[in-house]
Amino acid sequence: MTASLPEELIDSVYRVVLEPAAWDDVMALLARSFPSSAQGFYYLHREPRRVQPVVLAGIEQRWLQSFDALYFAPDNPWIRLTQRLHLPGVVRTNERLDRVLRERGALYRSAYYNDWMRPQGFRSTLGNTLVAEGDLVANITLFRPPGMKTFGDAEVRAFEALSRHMTRALQMAIRLEQPENVAAASAAFEALAQPLAVLDRRRRVRYANPAMEALLRRRGGLALRAGELVASAAASQPALAAYLDRTTLRAGGAAGADAAALAVRDGDGAVFTLHAVPLGSASAPAGMSMSACLLTVTEAAQARPISAAELRAAFGCTRTEARLAELLAAGRDLRDAAREMGVTYGTARGYLKGVFGKTGVHAQAQLVAWMLRGERSPGQRH
């Protein structure tokens, strides 16, 4: 590929700042832009010697059991040169490793290669370090099989450019996850027209931008009670409390949190779509996350929401896809919707991707907001 990068890929990289689950999309787009059989985002803890996976695509779970011993073995040239090569901006390929060592094929003589990479069908690698803090290293690595060409110069240049975006996004996510940095980060939200707030695990508002303050003053679906965020209409409070509690619990470190949305109404029947994402979770290693969430609000026009039948008739969604979308618009998260439909979480994710492809939206929160606004014209899609 050339040094230019798809806009969709760059957008997905910056979505991880607020949506840790967006790393799944980043990996899928990486595989498309840099054809490879496996992609991984993981933390290396040099002391103790272990890997902390965040997102692994194309690598079976059983291979992680032997990774630590083989990767940190003395004959692995990557770990021998970790202080020189595991630095932000230093793109790593097998060929670059040979040039640093001034010898050819050192990697192919290591146990890491022969007992871990080769049995999985991996030969060529392309990687970079996004963040290095003491003994903690955040890495992205792509793997190619022997039948594919090694990563070329144009791909290396493009990956260098992309890595700068990924490093910036990860640094922003980590700053947002630190309690002492929330006030500093809030300056970036002051000018946003969309209501936005940072909540702690007790649903107390730690920060609200001016748009959110205005929404709370007029009790637009939400209100403050002794510092706690509550629904302005009592009927919506149980669903709101459960939704926020689920999100802040996921902030404690569970990977792959759903980017779910919730609809609440005010006393006049106006619909407000809430989108909460955990500040922490998969985007930060243990010890760097905090139990909190970031909440955004979109006010929906007072219109009849799109029904499952309309999704099937106008957009060609299957019955199961339309039912899933209807449950999400009713305030279920993806796991709850899967349970209600009697399918696995993975199957539900497949249905959701089908809905995305047919409706033209790209995220679960966008889908819910779009359905609640009742925009039925294809020209109004996100």
N, C-alpha and C positions, 0 to 999 in steps of 0.2 A: 504494500500500500504506500501511498505518498505521505508526506509529513502533515497533510491536512487531516483533521479528525471529524467524524460525524457529529453534528450538533446534538443528536439524540444521546450519544455517548457522554458528551460533556455535561449535558443537562442531568443525566442520571447520576453522574459523579457528585454534583452539587446537591442532589436530592438526599444523599446520605447524611447531610448535615442535620436534617430534621427527621428523616425516615431511615433508621438503621437497616430496615428490611430492604431498602433499595440496593444494597450490595448485591442481591441476587440478580437484579436487572443489570448492574454494572458488569457482572461476570458474564452474563449472556451476551451482552453487547461487545465485550472484549473478545469473546470467542468468534463473533462475527467479523470484527474489524481486524483481529490478529488470529487467523485460523489456527486452532490448537485443540488438542484432545482433552486437556484438563486445565483448570484455572483455579488459583487459590489466593485467598486473602487470609493472613494468619499473623499471629504475634510469636516471635521467638523470644523466649526467656533464656538468656545466655547463662544466668545463674538464678535458679536451678535450671539445668539443661532440659528444657521441654518446649513443646510447641503448643500454642493455644489457637485452634482453628476458629475462624469467624465464618467464612463462606468457602466451601470446597465444591467444585463442580468437576465431575469426571474422576474423582478419587474415592474409592470405597472406604467405608469406615474402618474395615479390618486392617487396612494398611497403616492407619495412624498408630496402631499398637506398637509397631516396630520403628516408627519414624524417629523418635527421640534418640534411641540408641545408635541408629545408623547415621543420622545426620550429624550428631555431635561426636562421632567417632574421630580419632586423631588423623585418620587417612583421608578425611573429606576435605578437599582443598577449599571449599566454600567456608567452612568453619575455621580452618587454619588462617584464612585471610579475612575473617569477619570484621576486624577493626578497620580494614582498608576498603572493603567492598560493601559492607552493610551500612551505607551512608546515603541520605536523601540525595537524589540526583545522579547517583552512580548506577547506570543501567547495566545489568549483568547478562551476559550470554556465555555459552561454552567457549566461543572463540576469544572473547575478551579475557576470560579466565586464563586461557593458554598464553595470551600476550603478557598478562601480569606475571605469570609464573615463569615465562620464557621457556616453556616446554609444552609439548603437545600431549593431549590425552590423559592428563592427570586425573580428571574426573572419572574417566572410564575405567580406571584401575582401582577405584574406591569401592568399599562395601556399600556405601550409600547408593552409588549408581547400580552396581551389580545385584544387590539384594533388595533394593527398593524401587529405583526408577525402571530398570530394564524389565523386571517381571510384570510391570504395569503397562509396558509398551511405550515408555517415555525415553527420549534421547536428547532433543534440543530443548533449551530453556531460554526464557526471556523474563527478567525480573528486575524489580527496583525496590528500594527501601523508601517508605513514605515518611516514617518518623523513627528516630533513634534517640532514646533517652536512657542513658546509662546502660544497663544490661537488658533493656527492653527494645525490641526492634519490630516494627510493623512492615511486613513484606507483601508484595504482590508478585506471583510467579505464574508463568504460562508454560505448558509443556507440549512438545510436539513428538509424534512417533517417528521411527526411523524412515518411514516412507515419505515424509514431508521434507521440503527444503528447510535448512536452518533459517533462523530469523535474519533477514537481510538488513542492509544499512538503512534503507528507507523506513523499514518497520522500527528499527532501533530509534531513529530520529523521531518518528511519530510517538513511540512509547515514551521517550524522554519528555516530549511536549505534554502528553497526557498525564504523566506522573506528576508534573508540577501542579496540575489541577487536582489530582487525587491527594497530594500532600496538603494542599491548601484546604481542601474540603475536610480532611481528617483532622487537621489542626483546629479548624472552626468547630467541628463536632466536639472535640476534647475540651475546648475552651467553654463551650456551652454547658458541658457536663460538670464543670467545677463550680461549686457554690460561690467562691470568691470572685468568679468572673462573670456571673450573671448580670451584675450591674453594668459592667463594661460592655458586654455583648448587647445590652438593651439599646444602646445608641443606634445600632443598625436597624432596629425595629421602629424607631420613633416616627419615621416618615411614611410607614406603611399605611395604606388606606384600609387594609383588612384588620379587623380586631384580632389581637394576639395577646396571650398571657402565659406566664410561667407559673406552674403550680407545684406545691410540695406534696408529699405523700398523704397529707391530711386534707388535701383539696384547698389549701389556703393559697391565696394569690400572692406570689412573691414579686411579680412584676406585671404590669399591664400597660400596653402602649396607649396613646391618646385615643385611638379608635375604640379600643376595648373599654377604656374609662367611660367614653360617651355611651357605649352600648349598655354598660352596667347602670349608668345614671338613669337611662330611660327604661331599664328593666326589659331589654330586648331579648327575651328568652332566658336570660341569666341575670343574677343579682348577687350582691354580697351580703353575708350575714355573719357578723363578728369575724370578718376576714376570710370566711370560707365561701367558695363559689357554690351557689345553689341555683336551681331552676326557679325562674320567676313564677311559673305555674306549678302548683303543688303536684299535679298529676305527672309531671315530667321528672320530678326529683328522684324517685327510685332508679329509673333508667340512667339518669345522669351520674348518680353516685356510683352505681355499679360499673359504668363505662370508665369513669376516671380511676376507680380503684383497680380495675383490670390493667389499665395503661401504666399506672405508677408501679404496680407489682412487677410488670414486665421490665421496668427500668432497672430492676435489681440485678439483671444479668442474663435473663432468658433470651436466647437468640431467636431471630426470626419473628419478632412481634408483628402482628397484622397492622396494616395502615387502615384501621377501621374508622368509620364515621358514625355519628349519632345525630338524629333529628330531634329537636325539642321545639315546643310551641310556647308562645307567650299567651297572656290572657285574651288577646284579640284573635288568636288563631294563626298568627304569622309563624312561618317555619324558619328555624335557624339550624344550619348544618354545622356540627362541631367535628373537628378533626384533631385528635390528641395523639401525639407521638412521644414515646419515652425518651427522656434525656439520659442516655446511658445505653444499656442493652448491648447489641452486637457491635457497636461502633467503638467501644473502649474496653480495655482489658480490666480484669478484676482489680479493684482498688482505686480505679479512676472514675467510676460511675457514681451517679447520685440518684436517689429515689425522687424523681420529679418528672413532670411532663410539660410539653409545650402545646398550647391549645390555640387553634385558630377557628374563627367563626365566619360563616358565609350566610347572609340573609337571603332566603329564597323568596322569589316572587310568589304571591298568593295565587297559585295555579294548581290544577288537579295533577298529582304526580303521575308519571308514566307507569302503566300497569304491566304485569307480566305478559298479558295478552298482546299489548301494543309492542312490546319488545320482540315478540315472536313474529307479529304480522309486519311491522315496519322495518325490522333490522335482521330478520332471519335467525334470531336466537332459538335454540332448542328449548324444549319444555323445562329441562333441568337447569339450563343456563338462565332462563328468565325467572325461574323460581328462586334461584340463588340471588340474583340481582334484587328481587323483590324483598327477600329477607334482609339483605344488607341495607336497603333503603329504609326498612322498618326498625333499624337500630341494632341488629345482630352483628357480632363480629364474625370473621370468616370461620373460626373454629366452631362457634355456636351454630352457625348456619349449616355447617357440614354435619354436625350431630343431628340437627333437626331433620335434615334431608336423608340421614342414614347412609352417608358416604364418608370416606376418609378425608382428612385435611388435604392430602395431596391431590385427590380427585377434585375437591372443591377449588383448589388453586387452578387446576386445568380448566374447569368450567369458567372461572373468572377471566382467565386469559382469553377464552373464546368470546366472552362478552366484550372485553376490551377491543378485540380485533373487529367485531361486528358493529360496535357503536362508535368507535373512533376515540374513546377516552383512554387515558394511559395510567390511571391510578384509581384505587378503590374510593378514596374520598371524592375525586372528581365525578366518578360514576354516581355516587349517592346524591351529590349536590345537583347534578344534571337531571337525575330522575325526579328529585323533589321539585325542581323548578318547572318541570313539565314541558321542557323544550322539545317539541316533536319534529322540528325541521332538521334535516341532516346538516344544513348550513349553520346550525347553532351548536354543533358539537364542539367539545374542547379539543 
